[in-house]
């Protein structure tokens, strides 16, 4: 069996046991959106971080444990909020359809 991730971001070099990882992909009509931004908002809705999506629509955050909101911003669409829970030792995979 292959140890590669299926179509997602590689975790090579990431010690998942010591990190709370939130990652995923932004799509529109099933196609990746490489021109989006994903914001990480804390439990009170305060801005914490922002990353652009890659050409394949992928993004990744290293966050603290707890409840977070991902706010996805892309051209020609309203912002999309997605709730996610981060925990040390796990990877929260998020699919965002806009």
LUMLO-647405 format. One record per residue (C-alpha): residue number from 1; residue in three letters; chain; y, x, z. Coordinates in nm, 2 decimals, padded with zeros to 4 digits. Layout:
<zalos>
<zalo resi="NUM" resn="Ala" chain="A" north="Y" east="X" up="Z"/>
...
</zalos>
This chain:
<zalos>
<zalo resi="1" resn="Unk" chain="A" north="00.00" east="00.00" up="00.00"/>
<zalo resi="2" resn="Unk" chain="A" north="00.35" east="00.13" up="-00.09"/>
<zalo resi="3" resn="Unk" chain="A" north="00.60" east="00.18" up="00.19"/>
<zalo resi="4" resn="Unk" chain="A" north="00.90" east="00.11" up="-00.03"/>
<zalo resi="5" resn="Unk" chain="A" north="01.13" east="-00.19" up="00.04"/>
<zalo resi="6" resn="Unk" chain="A" north="01.10" east="-00.48" up="-00.20"/>
<zalo resi="7" resn="Unk" chain="A" north="01.42" east="-00.48" up="-00.40"/>
<zalo resi="8" resn="Unk" chain="A" north="01.64" east="-00.42" up="-00.10"/>
<zalo resi="9" resn="Unk" chain="A" north="01.83" east="-00.13" up="00.05"/>
<zalo resi="10" resn="Unk" chain="A" north="01.63" east="00.17" up="00.15"/>
<zalo resi="11" resn="Unk" chain="A" north="01.60" east="00.24" up="00.52"/>
<zalo resi="12" resn="Unk" chain="A" north="01.52" east="00.61" up="00.46"/>
<zalo resi="13" resn="Unk" chain="A" north="01.69" east="00.82" up="00.73"/>
<zalo resi="14" resn="Unk" chain="A" north="01.78" east="00.52" up="00.95"/>
<zalo resi="15" resn="Unk" chain="A" north="01.61" east="00.52" up="01.29"/>
<zalo resi="16" resn="Unk" chain="A" north="01.57" east="00.14" up="01.31"/>
<zalo resi="17" resn="Unk" chain="A" north="01.43" east="00.17" up="01.66"/>
<zalo resi="18" resn="Unk" chain="A" north="01.78" east="00.28" up="01.78"/>
<zalo resi="19" resn="Unk" chain="A" north="02.00" east="00.06" up="01.56"/>
<zalo resi="20" resn="Unk" chain="A" north="02.08" east="-00.31" up="01.51"/>
<zalo resi="21" resn="Unk" chain="A" north="02.10" east="-00.34" up="01.13"/>
<zalo resi="22" resn="Unk" chain="A" north="02.24" east="-00.63" up="00.94"/>
<zalo resi="23" resn="Unk" chain="A" north="02.19" east="-00.61" up="00.57"/>
<zalo resi="24" resn="Unk" chain="A" north="02.14" east="-00.83" up="00.27"/>
<zalo resi="25" resn="Unk" chain="A" north="02.25" east="-00.93" up="-00.08"/>
<zalo resi="26" resn="Unk" chain="A" north="02.52" east="-01.16" up="-00.22"/>
<zalo resi="27" resn="Unk" chain="A" north="02.42" east="-01.36" up="-00.53"/>
<zalo resi="28" resn="Unk" chain="A" north="02.58" east="-01.63" up="-00.75"/>
<zalo resi="29" resn="Unk" chain="A" north="02.34" east="-01.84" up="-00.96"/>
<zalo resi="30" resn="Unk" chain="A" north="02.06" east="-01.60" up="-00.87"/>
<zalo resi="31" resn="Unk" chain="A" north="02.25" east="-01.29" up="-01.00"/>
<zalo resi="32" resn="Unk" chain="A" north="02.38" east="-01.01" up="-00.78"/>
<zalo resi="33" resn="Unk" chain="A" north="02.76" east="-01.01" up="-00.71"/>
<zalo resi="34" resn="Unk" chain="A" north="02.89" east="-00.66" up="-00.71"/>
<zalo resi="35" resn="Unk" chain="A" north="03.26" east="-00.76" up="-00.68"/>
<zalo resi="36" resn="Unk" chain="A" north="03.24" east="-00.92" up="-00.33"/>
<zalo resi="37" resn="Unk" chain="A" north="03.34" east="-00.81" up="00.02"/>
<zalo resi="38" resn="Unk" chain="A" north="03.15" east="-00.89" up="00.33"/>
<zalo resi="39" resn="Unk" chain="A" north="03.33" east="-00.90" up="00.67"/>
<zalo resi="40" resn="Unk" chain="A" north="03.16" east="-00.87" up="01.00"/>
<zalo resi="41" resn="Unk" chain="A" north="03.32" east="-01.10" up="01.27"/>
<zalo resi="42" resn="Unk" chain="A" north="03.23" east="-01.08" up="01.63"/>
<zalo resi="43" resn="Unk" chain="A" north="03.14" east="-01.38" up="01.85"/>
<zalo resi="44" resn="Unk" chain="A" north="03.50" east="-01.48" up="01.89"/>
<zalo resi="45" resn="Unk" chain="A" north="03.57" east="-01.46" up="01.52"/>
<zalo resi="46" resn="Unk" chain="A" north="03.76" east="-01.13" up="01.54"/>
<zalo resi="47" resn="Unk" chain="A" north="03.74" east="-00.89" up="01.25"/>
<zalo resi="48" resn="Unk" chain="A" north="03.52" east="-00.59" up="01.32"/>
<zalo resi="49" resn="Unk" chain="A" north="03.44" east="-00.43" up="00.98"/>
<zalo resi="50" resn="Unk" chain="A" north="03.43" east="-00.49" up="00.61"/>
<zalo resi="51" resn="Unk" chain="A" north="03.22" east="-00.34" up="00.33"/>
<zalo resi="52" resn="Unk" chain="A" north="03.22" east="-00.40" up="-00.05"/>
<zalo resi="53" resn="Unk" chain="A" north="02.89" east="-00.50" up="-00.21"/>
<zalo resi="54" resn="Unk" chain="A" north="02.71" east="-00.25" up="-00.43"/>
<zalo resi="55" resn="Unk" chain="A" north="02.66" east="-00.31" up="-00.80"/>
<zalo resi="56" resn="Unk" chain="A" north="02.34" east="-00.49" up="-00.70"/>
<zalo resi="57" resn="Unk" chain="A" north="02.52" east="-00.71" up="-00.45"/>
<zalo resi="58" resn="Unk" chain="A" north="02.38" east="-00.53" up="-00.14"/>
<zalo resi="59" resn="Unk" chain="A" north="02.56" east="-00.46" up="00.19"/>
<zalo resi="60" resn="Unk" chain="A" north="02.47" east="-00.31" up="00.53"/>
<zalo resi="61" resn="Unk" chain="A" north="02.63" east="-00.30" up="00.88"/>
<zalo resi="62" resn="Unk" chain="A" north="02.52" east="-00.12" up="01.19"/>
<zalo resi="63" resn="Unk" chain="A" north="02.63" east="-00.36" up="01.47"/>
<zalo resi="64" resn="Unk" chain="A" north="02.59" east="-00.42" up="01.84"/>
<zalo resi="65" resn="Unk" chain="A" north="02.34" east="-00.66" up="01.97"/>
<zalo resi="66" resn="Unk" chain="A" north="02.44" east="-01.03" up="01.96"/>
<zalo resi="67" resn="Unk" chain="A" north="02.56" east="-01.31" up="01.74"/>
<zalo resi="68" resn="Unk" chain="A" north="02.78" east="-01.22" up="01.44"/>
<zalo resi="69" resn="Unk" chain="A" north="02.94" east="-01.40" up="01.15"/>
<zalo resi="70" resn="Unk" chain="A" north="02.93" east="-01.26" up="00.80"/>
<zalo resi="71" resn="Unk" chain="A" north="03.23" east="-01.38" up="00.59"/>
<zalo resi="72" resn="Unk" chain="A" north="03.17" east="-01.32" up="00.22"/>
<zalo resi="73" resn="Unk" chain="A" north="03.47" east="-01.31" up="-00.01"/>
<zalo resi="74" resn="Unk" chain="A" north="03.43" east="-01.30" up="-00.38"/>
<zalo resi="75" resn="Unk" chain="A" north="03.65" east="-01.39" up="-00.69"/>
<zalo resi="76" resn="Unk" chain="A" north="03.64" east="-01.76" up="-00.80"/>
<zalo resi="77" resn="Unk" chain="A" north="03.48" east="-01.89" up="-00.48"/>
<zalo resi="78" resn="Unk" chain="A" north="03.57" east="-02.01" up="-00.13"/>
<zalo resi="79" resn="Unk" chain="A" north="03.47" east="-01.78" up="00.16"/>
<zalo resi="80" resn="Unk" chain="A" north="03.12" east="-01.83" up="00.28"/>
<zalo resi="81" resn="Unk" chain="A" north="03.04" east="-01.78" up="00.65"/>
<zalo resi="82" resn="Unk" chain="A" north="02.68" east="-01.69" up="00.76"/>
<zalo resi="83" resn="Unk" chain="A" north="02.57" east="-01.66" up="01.12"/>
<zalo resi="84" resn="Unk" chain="A" north="02.33" east="-01.38" up="01.21"/>
<zalo resi="85" resn="Unk" chain="A" north="02.18" east="-01.23" up="01.52"/>
<zalo resi="86" resn="Unk" chain="A" north="02.15" east="-00.85" up="01.55"/>
<zalo resi="87" resn="Unk" chain="A" north="01.91" east="-00.68" up="01.78"/>
<zalo resi="88" resn="Unk" chain="A" north="01.84" east="-00.31" up="01.84"/>
<zalo resi="89" resn="Unk" chain="A" north="01.50" east="-00.22" up="01.68"/>
<zalo resi="90" resn="Unk" chain="A" north="01.52" east="-00.48" up="01.40"/>
<zalo resi="91" resn="Unk" chain="A" north="01.67" east="-00.54" up="01.06"/>
<zalo resi="92" resn="Unk" chain="A" north="01.84" east="-00.88" up="01.01"/>
<zalo resi="93" resn="Unk" chain="A" north="01.80" east="-00.95" up="00.63"/>
<zalo resi="94" resn="Unk" chain="A" north="02.06" east="-01.20" up="00.50"/>
<zalo resi="95" resn="Unk" chain="A" north="02.07" east="-01.37" up="00.16"/>
<zalo resi="96" resn="Unk" chain="A" north="02.42" east="-01.50" up="00.08"/>
<zalo resi="97" resn="Unk" chain="A" north="02.45" east="-01.74" up="-00.21"/>
<zalo resi="98" resn="Unk" chain="A" north="02.80" east="-01.81" up="-00.33"/>
</zalos>
